[in-house]
Amino acid sequence: MKIKMDNAFYVEPEGIAGGLALWWSQEVKLSMMHYDKNFIDIVISINGEPEWFGTFIYAPSHEEEKQCFWEKLGTLKNDVNAKWCIMGGH
């Protein structure tokens, strides 16, 4: 099965851990806000609808990295003035 998407963005894994990928079609207006090894943060509008924020996460599994991750995620919330959806796991 092939994914028929027009655009893609990748965050490379570190060693054998992590890595994120995001694909979208040409009908989607997407602007990249921030990204790092644990998240991709975007502004998105589909078919001219109002913009909303999306944050796709890959949470760290090591206890010593979790506090920094949650603090970073909290700073993203300060930039949000519209609907915000967070998706992901670890």
C-alpha positions in Angstrom: 0.0 0.0 0.0 1.3 3.4 -0.9 0.5 6.6 0.9 -0.6 9.2 -1.6 0.5 12.4 0.0 1.9 15.5 -1.6 4.1 16.8 1.2 6.2 15.4 4.0 8.3 16.5 7.0 10.7 14.3 9.0 12.6 14.5 12.3 15.4 12.0 12.1 15.7 9.4 14.9 18.6 9.5 17.4 20.2 6.1 17.0 17.5 3.5 17.1 15.1 5.7 19.2 12.5 8.2 18.1 12.0 9.9 14.8 8.8 11.6 13.7 7.2 11.9 10.3 4.2 14.0 9.1 2.6 13.7 5.6 -0.2 15.9 4.2 -2.1 16.5 1.0 -2.1 19.6 -1.1 -5.6 20.6 0.2 -4.0 21.2 3.6 -2.4 24.5 4.4 0.3 23.7 6.9 2.9 25.9 8.6 5.7 24.5 10.7 6.1 26.3 14.0 8.6 24.3 16.1 10.2 20.9 16.1 12.7 18.8 17.8 13.4 15.1 18.6 10.2 14.8 20.6 7.6 16.9 18.7 6.4 18.6 15.5 4.3 21.7 16.1 2.2 23.1 13.3 -0.6 25.5 12.3 -3.1 23.9 10.0 -6.1 24.8 7.9 -8.1 22.4 5.7 -10.2 23.5 2.8 -10.2 27.2 4.0 -11.6 26.3 7.5 -10.2 28.4 10.5 -6.7 27.6 11.5 -5.9 25.3 14.5 -2.7 24.1 16.1 -1.5 20.6 16.1 1.4 19.1 18.1 2.5 15.6 17.2 4.6 14.1 20.1 6.9 11.2 20.7 7.4 11.4 24.5 10.7 10.3 26.0 10.8 7.0 27.8 13.7 7.9 30.1 12.7 9.4 33.4 15.5 12.0 33.4 14.2 13.5 30.1 10.5 13.7 30.9 10.5 16.9 33.0 12.3 18.8 30.3 9.8 17.4 27.7 6.8 18.6 29.7 8.3 22.0 30.3 8.9 22.4 26.5 5.4 21.3 25.7 4.0 23.8 28.3 5.9 26.7 26.5 4.1 25.7 23.2 0.8 26.3 24.9 1.7 29.9 25.5 1.7 30.5 21.7 -1.8 29.0 21.2 -4.7 31.4 20.5 -6.9 28.9 18.7 -8.0 25.2 19.0 -5.1 22.9 19.8 -4.8 19.2 19.3 -2.0 17.1 20.7 -1.4 13.6 19.3 1.2 10.9 19.8 2.6 8.5 22.2 5.9 6.9 23.4 
